Amino acid sequence: MALACTLFAGNALAGNRKGNADCSVCRSLDGNVCCEGKGVEGVAVSDGVNVVLTGRDGHYCLPYSENAGRFVFISTPSGYVSTTMGGEECFYKMIKDKDGDSGARTYDFTLRRNSFDDTRHKVIVVADPQISDPDDLEPLKGRLEDIGGVTDGIRDCWCFGINLGDMVGWNHSLYPRINKIFERSNILWRNVIGNHDMTNWGRSFETSRTDYENTFGPTYYSFNVGKVHYVVMNDNFFVGKDWYYIGYLDERQLSWLEKDLANVKKGSELVVCMHIPTTLYKVAVKDFSYPDIADLLCNNTALYKMLEPYHTTILTGHMHTNSNVTISPNIVEHNIGGLCGAWWCGDVCIDGCPPGCKVYERDGRKLSWYYKGENLPADCQMKVYADHPDYPGEIIAHVWDQDEKWKVEYWENGHKVCDMEHFVGTDPHAKEIFTDISVYKISWLAYFPSPNFFRCKYNPSAVDPEVRVTDRFGRLYIEKIHSGE
């Protein structure tokens, strides 16, 4: 009978009531996914190991697995909404008596219809709030209020948020207070575990997820919005020593991802959300550097192979810097600056970009985005320095969200002079405020170079000099230059 149930669930025919009897014998999980009292067909349901689809009447049956996780969860289908922090409409349920219950365990899910056509939607993405103590809660309120100003203006389409991890700086007792602050933005947040969200100083990676799971549920899952399949993964791997970790996806997750993506048509739009970047620069796509073991995903090539059949955008945090890398024609990665900036020290991230969020807009398969710095207008996309002591005789533009499809030009008197030279540089303001870290509470604080700099020669006699930046979507940003900036 156990074999019959496994085959039955694997073929996703769980709407057949015969499955209930099979489930009761083989200790499997079963239940229904409903909306307004009616079953919803074709919803992916998982226990962290197996993935099955609901039948015509919304019923599912998951085969018993000794390796099942703590949760059974659904991949919320397009056109519907699930909550993320408990309640009847939550996308996950904690499995009770997993090891001791010899009978069927039933877990039902309730969906709510989305009042918007979610083929058009916007996503507010933040990374690294990293609240270490209660003193950081007040500035967090300010930055979430700034994000609230963005979401308040979005009334014509579905809008939700993604938090890319490091909700706290290991102080997990602050989760409830942080969640209340995020609720003020009046949007639904999907959450990703970060390395500081792990329960460290234990004996193994498998014990590191407990505190996070008790608050936020599973550390890997998927959901659908419009024509996009979103996947959340946990690439923080605790190595069982003190607080140390590496960027790594274990086989359990990769195997689950294979099963999850088996239900997604090749060529579809895919967004993968993790904390630790897969890469920060082109060379690291293929060439692994051992010193980067805690900053980059070690087994990134295995992940890329799985994602290549789709149009994939990877969203990551962790570094408190901004960068965009084209990994292949089908895969790009956006590493997003920290919401906390430099751990709530100073007024910029460690690379000199402003703390803030990234705003994505989907219209069917069409995608656009922009970076929104804290308390800055959406059209503020650069900082310009002219004849600065760090760059004498040059004009320097820090264009914090640029990629290879952006144009950065220097103009005088209404005429283009040149394309500015792209280089890796250090932001003078970040250097100024982070050179002496004795005034801050963070001992590891430092300033870091950024790949988002452009330069040209400084002309002190120029008439109306300015930097003109055109992003990949054709939007023009202009910064006029004043001597001594």
C-alpha positions as CSV (number, residue, x, y, z in Angstrom):
1,M,0.0,0.0,0.0
2,A,2.9,2.4,0.7
3,L,4.2,1.9,-2.8
4,A,0.7,2.5,-4.3
5,C,0.5,5.8,-2.4
6,T,3.9,6.9,-3.6
7,L,3.1,6.2,-7.2
8,F,-0.3,7.9,-6.7
9,A,1.2,11.0,-5.3
10,G,4.0,11.1,-7.8
11,N,1.5,11.2,-10.6
12,A,-0.3,14.1,-9.0
13,L,-3.7,12.5,-9.0
14,A,-4.5,13.2,-5.4
15,G,-8.0,14.3,-6.1
16,N,-9.1,10.6,-6.1
17,R,-10.6,9.8,-2.7
18,K,-9.0,6.4,-2.8
19,G,-5.8,8.3,-1.9
20,N,-7.1,8.9,1.6
21,A,-7.0,5.2,2.5
22,D,-3.6,4.8,1.0
23,C,-2.3,7.8,3.0
24,S,-3.6,6.4,6.3
25,V,-1.7,3.2,5.9
26,C,1.6,4.6,4.7
27,R,1.7,7.6,7.2
28,S,1.8,10.1,4.3
29,L,0.5,13.7,4.4
30,D,-2.7,14.6,2.7
31,G,-5.1,17.4,2.6
32,N,-6.9,20.0,0.4
33,V,-6.1,23.3,-1.2
34,C,-9.2,25.4,-1.5
35,C,-10.4,28.9,-2.3
36,E,-13.9,30.0,-1.4
37,G,-14.8,26.4,-0.5
38,K,-13.7,24.9,-3.8
39,G,-10.7,22.8,-4.5
40,V,-7.9,24.4,-6.6
41,E,-6.2,22.0,-9.1
42,G,-2.6,21.9,-10.0
43,V,-1.1,23.5,-6.9
44,A,2.4,22.2,-6.0
45,V,2.6,20.9,-2.4
46,S,5.8,19.9,-0.7
47,D,7.3,18.5,2.5
48,G,10.7,19.8,1.6
49,V,11.6,16.5,-0.1
50,N,8.7,15.5,-2.4
51,V,6.6,17.8,-4.6
52,V,3.1,16.8,-5.8
53,L,0.3,18.6,-7.5
54,T,-3.3,18.8,-6.3
55,G,-6.0,16.9,-8.2
56,R,-9.1,18.2,-9.8
57,D,-10.8,18.6,-6.4
58,G,-7.8,20.3,-4.8
59,H,-6.7,17.1,-2.9
60,Y,-3.1,16.1,-2.5
61,C,-1.2,13.2,-1.0
62,L,2.5,13.3,-0.2
63,P,4.3,10.0,0.2
64,Y,5.9,9.4,3.5
65,S,9.6,10.4,3.8
66,E,11.8,9.9,6.8
67,N,13.8,13.0,5.5
68,A,10.7,15.3,5.4
69,G,11.2,18.7,6.8
70,R,9.3,20.4,9.6
71,F,6.7,21.9,7.2
72,V,4.3,21.0,4.5
73,F,4.0,24.0,2.2
74,I,2.4,25.1,-1.1
75,S,3.7,27.0,-4.0
76,T,1.1,29.7,-4.1
77,P,-0.3,29.8,-7.6
78,S,-0.7,32.8,-9.8
79,G,-3.9,34.7,-9.3
80,Y,-4.0,33.8,-5.6
81,V,-2.5,35.1,-2.3
82,S,-1.2,33.4,0.7
83,T,-0.1,34.9,4.0
84,T,3.5,34.4,5.2
85,M,3.3,34.8,9.0
86,G,0.6,32.4,10.1
87,G,-3.2,32.3,10.0
88,E,-5.6,30.3,8.0
89,E,-4.3,31.5,4.6
90,C,-0.6,30.8,5.4
91,F,1.4,29.0,2.8
92,Y,2.9,26.6,5.2
93,K,1.9,24.3,8.1
94,M,4.2,22.8,10.7
95,I,4.1,19.0,10.6
96,K,3.1,17.6,14.0
97,D,4.2,14.3,15.5
98,K,6.3,13.7,12.4
99,D,8.1,10.7,13.9
100,G,5.5,9.3,16.2
101,D,2.2,9.5,14.4
102,S,1.3,6.2,12.6
103,G,-1.9,7.5,11.0
104,A,-2.6,10.0,8.2
105,R,-1.9,13.6,8.9
106,T,-4.1,16.1,7.2
107,Y,-3.1,19.7,6.4
108,D,-5.5,21.9,4.5
109,F,-4.6,25.2,2.8
110,T,-6.9,28.1,2.1
111,L,-6.1,30.5,-0.8
112,R,-7.5,34.0,-1.3
113,R,-8.1,35.3,-4.8
114,N,-5.9,38.2,-5.7
115,S,-8.0,41.3,-6.3
116,F,-5.5,42.4,-9.0
117,D,-4.5,40.8,-12.3
118,D,-1.1,39.9,-11.0
119,T,0.4,39.5,-14.5
120,R,1.4,43.1,-13.8
121,H,3.0,43.5,-10.4
122,K,5.7,45.3,-8.5
123,V,8.2,43.9,-6.0
124,I,10.1,45.9,-3.3
125,V,13.3,44.1,-2.6
126,V,15.5,44.8,0.5
127,A,18.5,43.1,1.9
128,D,20.2,43.0,5.3
129,P,18.1,45.1,7.8
130,Q,20.5,43.4,10.3
131,I,19.1,44.7,13.6
132,S,21.6,43.8,16.3
133,D,20.1,45.6,19.3
134,P,16.9,47.6,20.1
135,D,18.7,50.9,19.3
136,D,18.6,50.0,15.6
137,L,14.8,49.7,15.6
138,E,14.1,53.4,15.4
139,P,16.2,54.0,12.3
140,L,14.7,50.9,10.7
141,K,11.3,52.6,11.2
142,G,12.6,55.6,9.2
143,R,13.8,53.5,6.3
144,L,10.6,51.5,6.2
145,E,8.6,54.7,6.2
146,D,10.6,55.8,3.1
147,I,9.7,52.5,1.5
148,G,6.1,53.0,2.5
149,G,6.2,56.2,0.5
150,V,7.0,54.1,-2.5
151,T,4.3,51.4,-1.9
152,D,1.7,54.0,-1.0
153,G,2.0,55.3,-4.6
154,I,1.4,51.9,-6.1
155,R,-2.4,51.5,-6.3
156,D,-2.9,50.1,-9.8
157,C,-1.3,46.7,-9.5
158,W,-0.3,44.0,-7.0
159,C,2.7,44.9,-4.9
160,F,4.6,42.8,-2.4
161,G,8.1,42.7,-0.8
162,I,11.0,40.3,-0.6
163,N,13.5,40.5,2.3
164,L,16.8,38.9,1.2
165,G,17.9,37.9,4.7
166,D,19.9,39.0,7.8
167,M,16.8,40.3,9.4
168,V,18.8,40.5,12.6
169,G,22.5,40.4,13.7
170,W,22.0,37.1,15.6
171,N,19.6,38.6,18.1
172,H,16.6,36.5,17.2
173,S,14.5,37.7,20.1
174,L,14.0,40.9,18.0
175,Y,12.1,39.1,15.2
176,P,8.6,40.0,16.6
177,R,9.4,43.7,16.9
178,I,11.0,43.9,13.5
179,N,8.0,42.2,11.9
180,K,5.7,44.8,13.3
181,I,7.8,47.5,11.7
182,F,7.7,45.8,8.4
183,E,4.0,45.4,8.6
184,R,3.7,49.2,8.5
185,S,4.7,49.2,4.9
186,N,1.2,47.6,4.2
187,I,2.5,45.0,1.8
188,L,3.0,41.2,2.1
189,W,6.7,40.3,2.7
190,R,8.3,37.1,1.5
191,N,11.4,36.2,3.6
192,V,14.8,34.7,3.0
193,I,17.2,33.4,5.7
194,G,20.6,35.1,6.0
195,N,23.7,33.9,7.8
196,H,22.9,36.1,10.8
197,D,19.5,34.5,11.0
198,M,21.0,31.1,11.6
199,T,21.2,29.6,15.1
200,N,25.0,29.2,15.3
201,W,27.4,27.7,17.9
202,G,25.6,24.3,17.5
203,R,27.0,21.1,16.3
204,S,25.7,21.0,12.7
205,F,24.1,22.8,9.9
206,E,20.9,20.9,10.3
207,T,20.3,22.6,13.7
208,S,21.0,26.1,12.5
209,R,17.6,26.9,11.1
210,T,15.4,26.4,14.2
211,D,14.9,30.0,15.4
212,Y,14.3,31.3,11.9
213,E,11.8,28.5,11.1
214,N,9.9,29.0,14.3
215,T,9.1,32.5,13.2
216,F,9.2,32.5,9.4
217,G,8.6,28.8,8.4
218,P,10.5,26.9,5.7
219,T,13.9,28.3,4.5
220,Y,13.3,27.2,0.9
221,Y,10.0,27.3,-1.0
222,S,8.5,28.8,-4.1
223,F,5.5,30.8,-5.2
224,N,4.0,32.2,-8.4
225,V,2.9,35.7,-9.3
226,G,1.6,36.4,-12.8
227,K,3.9,34.8,-15.3
228,V,6.8,34.6,-12.9
229,H,7.9,31.7,-10.7
230,Y,9.7,32.8,-7.6
231,V,12.0,30.5,-5.7
232,V,13.6,31.1,-2.2
233,M,16.7,29.2,-1.3
234,N,19.0,28.9,1.8
235,D,22.6,29.1,0.7
236,N,24.0,29.9,4.2
237,F,25.8,26.7,5.3
238,F,26.9,26.7,9.0
239,V,30.0,24.5,9.3
240,G,29.5,23.5,12.9
241,K,32.2,25.7,14.4
242,D,31.4,28.9,16.3
243,W,29.7,31.3,13.9
244,Y,31.5,30.2,10.7
245,Y,29.6,29.6,7.5
246,I,30.2,29.2,3.8
247,G,28.0,29.9,0.7
248,Y,26.7,26.5,-0.2
249,L,23.5,24.8,-1.4
250,D,23.1,21.3,0.0
251,E,21.9,18.4,-2.1
252,R,18.6,18.3,-0.3
253,Q,17.7,21.7,-1.6
254,L,19.1,21.1,-5.1
255,S,17.0,17.9,-5.3
256,W,13.9,19.7,-4.2
257,L,14.6,22.5,-6.7
258,E,14.7,19.9,-9.5
259,K,11.3,18.7,-8.5
260,D,9.9,22.2,-8.1
261,L,11.1,23.3,-11.5
262,A,9.8,20.2,-13.2
263,N,6.4,21.9,-12.9
264,V,7.7,25.1,-14.5
265,K,7.7,25.3,-18.3
266,K,11.1,25.8,-19.9
267,G,11.7,29.4,-21.0
268,S,9.5,30.8,-18.3
269,E,10.4,33.8,-16.2
270,L,12.2,32.7,-13.0
271,V,13.4,34.7,-10.0
272,V,15.7,33.0,-7.4
273,C,16.1,34.7,-4.1
274,M,19.0,33.9,-1.8
275,H,21.2,35.7,0.8
276,I,24.8,35.0,-0.3
277,P,25.6,36.0,-3.9
278,T,26.5,33.4,-6.5
279,T,28.9,35.9,-8.0
280,L,29.9,39.6,-7.7
281,Y,32.0,39.9,-10.8
282,K,32.3,38.2,-14.2
283,V,35.4,36.2,-13.5
284,A,33.9,34.6,-10.4
285,V,31.2,33.0,-12.5
286,K,33.6,30.2,-13.4
287,D,36.7,30.7,-11.3
288,F,36.4,29.9,-7.6
289,S,38.6,31.7,-5.1
290,Y,38.9,30.0,-1.7
291,P,39.1,33.3,0.3
292,D,35.6,34.1,-1.1
293,I,34.1,30.9,0.5
294,A,31.9,32.9,2.9
295,D,31.0,35.7,0.4
296,L,30.0,33.6,-2.7
297,L,28.1,30.4,-3.4
298,C,30.7,27.7,-3.7
299,N,28.7,25.3,-6.0
300,N,27.2,28.1,-8.2
301,T,27.9,26.2,-11.5
302,A,25.5,23.4,-10.4
303,L,22.8,26.0,-9.7
304,Y,23.4,27.8,-13.0
305,K,23.0,24.5,-14.9
306,M,19.5,24.1,-13.4
307,L,18.5,27.7,-14.1
308,E,19.8,28.0,-17.6
309,P,16.6,26.7,-19.3
310,Y,14.7,29.7,-17.9
311,H,14.9,33.5,-18.1
312,T,16.4,33.8,-14.6
313,T,17.0,36.8,-12.3
314,I,19.0,36.0,-9.2
315,L,18.5,38.4,-6.2
316,T,21.0,38.4,-3.4
317,G,22.2,40.5,-0.5
318,H,24.9,39.8,2.2
319,M,27.6,42.2,0.9
320,H,26.1,45.6,1.7
321,T,27.1,46.7,-1.8
322,N,25.4,47.1,-5.1
323,S,26.3,45.2,-8.3
324,N,24.7,43.6,-11.4
325,V,26.4,40.8,-13.3
326,T,25.3,39.0,-16.5
327,I,26.2,35.4,-15.9
328,S,24.9,34.1,-19.2
329,P,22.4,35.2,-21.8
330,N,19.6,33.6,-19.7
331,I,20.9,34.4,-16.2
332,V,21.6,37.8,-14.5
333,E,22.3,38.5,-10.8
334,H,21.5,41.6,-8.8
335,N,23.3,42.0,-5.5
336,I,21.4,44.6,-3.5
337,G,22.8,47.2,-1.0
338,G,22.0,46.8,2.6
339,L,18.9,48.4,4.1
340,C,21.0,49.0,7.2
341,G,23.7,50.6,5.0
342,A,26.9,49.8,6.9
343,W,25.3,48.2,9.9
344,W,23.5,51.4,10.9
345,C,26.8,53.3,10.9
346,G,27.2,56.4,8.7
347,D,24.8,57.3,5.9
348,V,26.0,55.0,3.1
349,C,26.7,51.3,2.4
350,I,30.4,50.2,2.6
351,D,30.8,50.9,-1.2
352,G,29.3,54.4,-0.9
353,C,25.9,53.6,-2.5
354,P,22.9,54.8,-0.4
355,P,21.0,52.3,1.7
356,G,17.6,51.6,0.2
357,C,15.6,49.1,-1.8
358,K,15.2,47.9,-5.4
359,V,11.9,48.2,-7.1
360,Y,10.9,45.7,-9.8
361,E,8.0,46.0,-12.2
362,R,6.6,43.1,-14.2
363,D,4.2,43.5,-17.0
364,G,3.6,40.0,-18.3
365,R,7.2,38.9,-19.2
366,K,8.5,42.4,-19.5
367,L,10.7,43.5,-16.6
368,S,12.1,46.8,-15.5
369,W,13.7,48.1,-12.2
370,Y,15.4,50.9,-10.4
371,Y,17.3,51.4,-7.2
372,K,15.6,53.7,-4.6
373,G,18.1,55.3,-2.2
374,E,16.8,56.3,1.3
375,N,15.2,59.7,1.2
376,L,16.3,60.2,-2.4
377,P,14.0,60.6,-5.4
378,A,13.8,57.7,-7.9
379,D,15.7,59.7,-10.5
380,C,18.7,60.1,-8.2
381,Q,21.0,57.3,-9.6
382,M,24.5,58.7,-9.2
383,K,26.9,60.8,-7.2
384,V,29.5,62.9,-9.0
385,Y,32.9,64.2,-7.8
386,A,34.9,66.9,-9.6
387,D,38.7,67.3,-9.1
388,H,38.4,65.6,-5.7
389,P,41.7,65.1,-3.8
390,D,41.3,61.3,-4.3
391,Y,40.9,61.8,-8.0
392,P,42.7,65.0,-9.0
393,G,42.1,66.3,-12.5
394,E,39.2,63.9,-13.0
395,I,35.4,63.8,-12.9
396,I,34.2,60.7,-11.2
397,A,30.6,59.4,-11.4
398,H,29.5,56.7,-8.9
399,V,26.5,55.1,-10.8
400,W,25.4,52.6,-8.2
401,D,22.9,50.5,-10.2
402,Q,24.7,50.4,-13.6
403,D,25.2,47.4,-15.8
404,E,26.8,46.9,-19.2
405,K,23.7,48.2,-21.0
406,W,23.9,51.6,-19.3
407,K,25.5,54.6,-21.0
408,V,27.5,57.1,-18.9
409,E,28.5,60.3,-20.8
410,Y,30.2,63.6,-20.1
411,W,28.7,66.7,-21.7
412,E,29.7,70.4,-21.9
413,N,27.6,73.3,-23.2
414,G,24.9,71.0,-24.4
415,H,27.2,68.7,-26.4
416,K,28.6,65.3,-25.7
417,V,32.3,65.3,-25.0
418,C,33.0,61.6,-24.4
419,D,31.8,58.3,-23.0
420,M,33.2,58.0,-19.5
421,E,35.7,55.3,-18.7
422,H,34.4,52.4,-16.6
423,F,36.6,51.3,-13.7
424,V,36.6,49.8,-10.2
425,G,36.9,52.7,-7.7
426,T,36.5,53.8,-4.1
427,D,33.8,56.3,-3.1
428,P,35.5,59.3,-1.5
429,H,32.6,59.9,0.9
430,A,32.7,56.2,2.1
431,K,36.5,56.5,2.5
432,E,36.1,59.7,4.5
433,I,33.5,58.4,7.0
434,F,34.8,54.8,7.4
435,T,38.5,55.4,7.7
436,D,38.3,56.1,11.4
437,I,36.0,53.4,12.8
438,S,36.6,54.2,16.4
439,V,33.5,56.4,16.5
440,Y,31.3,53.5,15.5
441,K,30.0,50.4,17.3
442,I,31.0,47.9,14.6
443,S,34.6,46.7,14.8
444,W,34.7,45.2,11.3
445,L,33.5,48.3,9.5
446,A,35.5,49.3,6.4
447,Y,35.0,50.9,3.0
448,F,35.2,48.7,-0.1
449,P,35.8,49.3,-3.8
450,S,32.8,49.2,-6.2
451,P,32.6,48.2,-9.9
452,N,30.2,51.1,-10.5
453,F,32.6,54.0,-11.2
454,F,33.2,56.1,-14.3
455,R,35.8,58.7,-15.0
456,C,36.9,61.4,-17.5
457,K,39.3,64.4,-17.5
458,Y,38.3,67.5,-15.5
459,N,38.0,70.7,-17.5
460,P,38.0,73.7,-15.0
461,S,36.9,76.1,-17.8
462,A,34.0,74.0,-19.0
463,V,30.6,75.6,-19.6
464,D,27.7,73.8,-18.1
465,P,29.5,70.5,-17.5
466,E,27.3,67.5,-16.6
467,V,27.2,63.8,-16.5
468,R,24.4,62.1,-18.4
469,V,23.4,58.5,-17.6
470,T,20.9,56.5,-19.7
471,D,19.8,53.2,-18.1
472,R,19.0,50.0,-20.0
473,F,15.3,51.1,-20.2
474,G,16.1,54.4,-21.9
475,R,15.6,56.6,-18.8
476,L,17.9,59.6,-18.6
477,Y,19.5,61.0,-15.5
478,I,21.5,64.2,-15.4
479,E,23.9,65.5,-12.7
480,K,25.3,69.0,-13.2
481,I,28.9,69.5,-12.0
482,H,30.0,72.2,-9.7
483,S,33.7,72.7,-9.0
484,G,35.0,71.3,-5.7
485,E,32.2,68.7,-5.3
